[in-house]
Amino acid sequence: MPPTPHLWIPNAAIKAANRYSSHRSEALSLYREILRTAKHFHWCDEKGIPWNIRLKEEARKEFMVAKDETDPLILARLLVTGRDCVQQVQNKFNQADQAALDRIKRDS
């Protein structure tokens, strides 16, 4: 039986590897940013579970679901959406923190 022909395109393979590496590093960076942001949520939910633990678990679930995704457009959309959500949470947290500091200064 003759060997199966194999088409190898060097530039396409390199580009695909770079794209994978780029998405992988961006996903790891986003995951670390989510974990750093989740550390600031110390209060508990209605079941008594600290929010930082719940947020870490949910982030892990989301990343595990998207782990096998190969479509570059979907990966890019997931990363952009995730980054935007983390930034919105951080902005709201910073605004609330600043409002508390302003209230402390005003009341003292």
N, C-alpha and C positions, 0 to 999 in steps of 0.2 A: 504494500500500500504506500503510495507516495506521500511525503509529508504535506501537511496542510499549509497552503501559502499564508504568509503572515505579512501584512503591510505595516511598515514602521515608518512614521513620519517624525524625524528627530525634533524639529521645531515645535510641532504640536504637542509632543510628549513633554518637552521642557516647559512650554507654556502651561500645560495642564498641571504639571507638578508645582510650578510657581503659584498658580492660582489656588491649588489645594493648600499649599504652605501658607499663603497669604490669608485664606479664610480660616485656617486652623489657628494661626497666631492671633488673628483678630477675635476669634471665638474665645480663645483662652484669656485674652486681655479683657474682653467683656465679662467673662465669668468671674475673673478676679475682682473686677470693679463692682460687680453685683455683690460678691461676698464682703468686700470692704464697706459697701453702703449698708448692707444688712446688719452689720455690727452695731449700727447706731439705733436700732429698733429694740429697745430693752423691755417695753411693756408687754403685757400678755393679751392674748385674744380671749374670747368668751369661754373657751375651754381651759384656760389657764396655761396654754402653751406660749412661750415667749415668741414674739413675732420674728426675731432674728433667726430662730431655728426653723420656723415655718417657711420663711423666705428662702433660706438656704436649701431646704428640701424641695420647694417648688422650682427653684432655679435649676437644681440638678435634674429634676424630672423633665423640664423643658429642654435642657441640653441633651439629655439621653434620647428623647424622642427625635430630635433633629440630627442626631449623631450620624445616621446613615444617609442623610440627604446629599445628593450629588449634583443637583441642578444649580449652577452658579447664580442664576437670577433669584431663586428661592433663598439660597444661602445669603446672598447680599441683602435681600429684603429682611430676613430674620435678624441679621446683624445690625442693620440700620434701625429697625424697629426696637430691638433690644437696647441699643445705645441711646436712642431717643427716650425710651421709658426710664432708664436709669438716670439720665440727665434731668428729666422732669421731676423725679423723686428727689434728687439731690437739690434742685433749685427750690422746691417747696420746703424741704427740710431746712435749708439755709435761710429762707424767708421767715419761717416760724422761729428759728433761732435768733435771727436779727430782731424780730418783733418782741421776743422775750427780753432780749438785752435792752432794747429801747424802753420797754415798760419798767424794767428794773432801774434804769437811769432816771426815768421820769418820776418814779415813786420814791427815790432816795434823796 
